[in-house]
Structure formats: structure tokens, C-alpha cells
Amino acid sequence: MTQAKHDIWSDWLLERRFGGNVRQMKAAMRYLYRVRNRVLRHARLREDETLLDVGCGDGLIGFGALEKTDSIRVVFSEISEDLLQHTRAVAEKMGVLDRSEFIWAPAEDLSDIASGSVDVVTTRSVLIYVSLKEEAFREFYRVLKPGGRLSIFEPINRFGYPEPPDRFAGYDVAAVATIAQFVQHE
């Protein structure tokens, strides 16, 4: 019997991200827990509030919020149905399914979430992948209650720019470097 194929994003996040290296996984998770804790600290989440975790991935932020108190509710939002199924299974295993909701939605279209229905919107490494960032921020504003809060973490990927003359968009173009310099990309 073969295992069902997951989408690429889910496969990377749940299976390949650490390359099977336990030491690398532990180091990365120590860093990610610090990021999660910082996002939650800036969210200033209080008793009986609802947090919307946009692009929840494996649920790192949302589950961190659910562990803070028994009265917090989390809406896990994700474009990967596989990741939503994963977070639902984790929520069930943790016994927090009754305080969790799962919504398939891209950041720029949260139409399944009522206007003014959440206290906090969080994201971690999501907006970097969203083309329509202005639409995403409009949606965040729309779903937030008056006085609601937004707490985000986004990486800045500047490590490869400017690229050396023998690279183009990360590819080795040394063999054609003299003509590659005339090609532009965004």
C-alpha cells in the first residue's frame, strides 16, 4: 500500500524541512519557539480572546496560544488542505479541538471569516509568499474587532543579493555569464 501524496508545501514542512537531521531539527525548533513566543508576546493575547493564525502551517503559533490559557480560541487558516488536516489531528491529540477552527483560505481572501470576529491576527513567514500583500492586509483589518491587534514575523531574504555575475536567480550561469548580465528579473 502506498502512502497518499501530500502537497509540496506540506511535504516540505512536515517531512523534509530538517532533512532527517535530529540535531538540525532541535536547533531550528529552539529558534522557531523563540519566534513564536515573540509573536505571541506582541499579540498581547488575553483570556477569552480569539486568535486567527493566517498561514498556520504546522500550527506552531496557534498551539502556542492554546497552551497559554483554557479560554483562548484559535482559528487556523491555511492554503494547504494537508496542513489543515495535520493541525486538526494535532488539536484532537492535544484535546483542544473544541477551541479550534480550521479554515482553508489564502491570506488575501479570508471571506469565510466574519468581519470584526477576531481579536488578534498572527502570521509567521507567510507574507513573503503572498503576491497581493495589500489585499491580505485589508483582510486582516476587516476580520479584526475594533482595537484588534496584528503580530507578524517575516524573514528578510537578502543573503543572495546582489548576486555574483556567474549566478542568475540562484542558478549557475557561468557558461553564459557574458549574456546573462543582459537579462533582468524581479
C-alpha positions in Angstrom: 0.0 0.0 0.0 1.4 3.4 -0.9 1.1 6.5 1.2 -1.1 9.3 -0.1 0.9 12.1 -1.7 0.8 15.4 0.1 1.1 18.8 -1.5 4.6 20.2 -1.9 4.4 22.7 0.9 3.0 20.2 3.4 5.6 17.6 2.4 8.4 20.1 2.9 7.1 21.5 6.2 6.3 18.2 7.8 8.8 15.8 6.2 11.8 17.4 4.5 12.5 20.7 6.2 15.1 19.3 8.6 16.5 16.7 6.2 16.1 13.9 8.8 18.8 15.5 10.9 17.6 15.5 14.5 20.2 17.9 15.7 19.3 20.4 13.0 15.6 20.0 13.9 16.2 20.7 17.5 18.3 23.8 16.8 15.7 25.1 14.3 12.8 24.4 16.7 14.6 26.3 19.5 14.8 29.3 17.1 11.2 28.9 16.0 9.9 28.7 19.5 11.6 32.0 20.3 10.0 33.5 17.2 6.6 32.0 18.2 6.9 33.4 21.7 7.8 36.8 20.4 4.9 36.9 18.1 2.5 35.8 20.9 4.1 38.3 23.3 3.5 41.2 20.8 -0.1 39.9 20.2 -0.9 40.6 23.9 -3.4 37.8 23.9 -5.9 37.9 26.8 -8.4 35.5 28.3 -11.5 34.7 26.2 -10.0 36.1 23.0 -9.8 34.7 19.5 -6.6 34.5 17.6 -6.5 34.0 13.8 -3.3 32.3 12.7 -3.0 33.1 9.0 -0.9 30.6 7.1 -0.7 28.4 10.2 1.5 25.7 8.7 2.0 23.1 11.3 0.3 25.2 13.9 3.3 26.5 15.8 1.8 29.9 16.8 -1.8 28.7 17.2 -0.9 25.8 19.5 1.4 28.1 21.5 -1.6 30.4 22.0 -3.9 27.5 23.1 -1.3 26.4 25.7 -1.5 29.9 27.4 -4.9 29.5 28.9 -8.0 27.4 28.6 -10.2 30.2 27.4 -8.4 31.2 24.2 -9.9 30.2 20.9 -7.7 29.8 17.7 -8.8 29.9 14.1 -6.2 28.0 12.0 -6.1 29.4 8.4 -4.0 27.8 5.7 -4.0 27.3 1.9 -2.7 23.7 2.3 -5.6 21.3 3.0 -3.0 18.7 4.0 -1.6 21.1 6.7 -5.1 21.8 7.9 -5.7 18.1 8.3 -2.4 17.8 10.2 -3.3 20.7 12.6 -6.7 19.3 13.2 -5.2 15.9 14.1 -2.7 17.6 16.5 -5.5 19.6 18.0 -7.5 16.5 18.6 -4.5 14.7 20.1 -3.9 17.8 22.4 -7.5 17.9 23.5 -8.1 21.4 22.2 -10.4 20.6 19.2 -13.3 22.4 20.9 -11.3 25.7 21.0 -10.0 25.3 17.4 -11.4 26.1 14.0 -9.9 25.2 10.7 -10.4 27.3 7.5 -8.9 26.8 4.1 -8.2 30.3 2.8 -5.4 32.3 1.3 -4.2 35.4 3.3 -5.7 37.7 0.7 -9.2 36.2 0.8 -10.4 35.4 4.3 -14.1 35.7 3.2 -15.1 32.6 5.3 -14.2 34.6 8.4 -16.7 37.1 9.6 -15.8 40.8 9.7 -14.8 42.0 13.2 -14.7 38.5 14.6 -11.1 38.1 15.9 -9.1 39.9 18.5 -5.6 39.1 17.1 -4.2 38.2 13.7 -0.8 36.5 13.5 1.4 35.3 10.7 4.9 33.8 10.6 6.8 33.7 7.3 3.6 34.0 5.3 3.5 37.4 3.6 6.8 36.7 1.9 4.8 34.2 -0.3 1.7 36.4 -0.8 1.6 38.3 -4.1 -1.3 40.5 -3.1 0.0 41.8 0.2 -2.2 44.9 0.2 -5.3 42.6 -0.1 -4.0 40.5 2.7 -3.7 43.5 5.0 -7.2 44.6 4.0 -8.5 41.2 5.0 -6.6 41.3 8.3 -8.1 44.7 9.1 -11.6 43.5 8.1 -11.7 40.4 10.3 -10.2 42.3 13.4 -12.5 43.6 16.1 -12.2 47.3 16.8 -9.0 47.6 18.8 -7.8 44.3 17.5 -4.1 43.6 17.1 -1.7 42.3 14.4 1.5 40.5 15.2 3.7 39.2 12.4 7.1 37.8 11.8 8.6 37.9 8.3 12.1 37.0 7.2 14.1 39.3 5.1 15.9 37.2 2.4 18.8 39.4 1.4 21.5 36.8 1.7 21.9 36.3 -2.1 21.8 39.8 -3.4 23.4 41.3 -5.2 24.2 38.0 -6.9 27.7 37.4 -8.3 28.0 37.7 -12.1 28.0 33.9 -12.6 24.6 33.5 -10.9 21.1 34.3 -12.1 18.1 33.9 -9.8 20.2 31.4 -7.9 21.2 29.4 -11.0 24.8 28.9 -12.1 25.1 30.7 -15.5 28.9 30.8 -15.6 28.9 29.3 -19.1 26.8 32.1 -20.4 27.7 34.9 -17.9 28.5 37.4 -20.7 24.9 37.3 -22.0 23.2 36.6 -18.7 24.1 40.1 -17.5 21.6 41.5 -20.0 18.6 39.5 -18.6 16.6 41.1 -15.9 14.3 39.5 -13.2 12.2 40.7 -10.4 
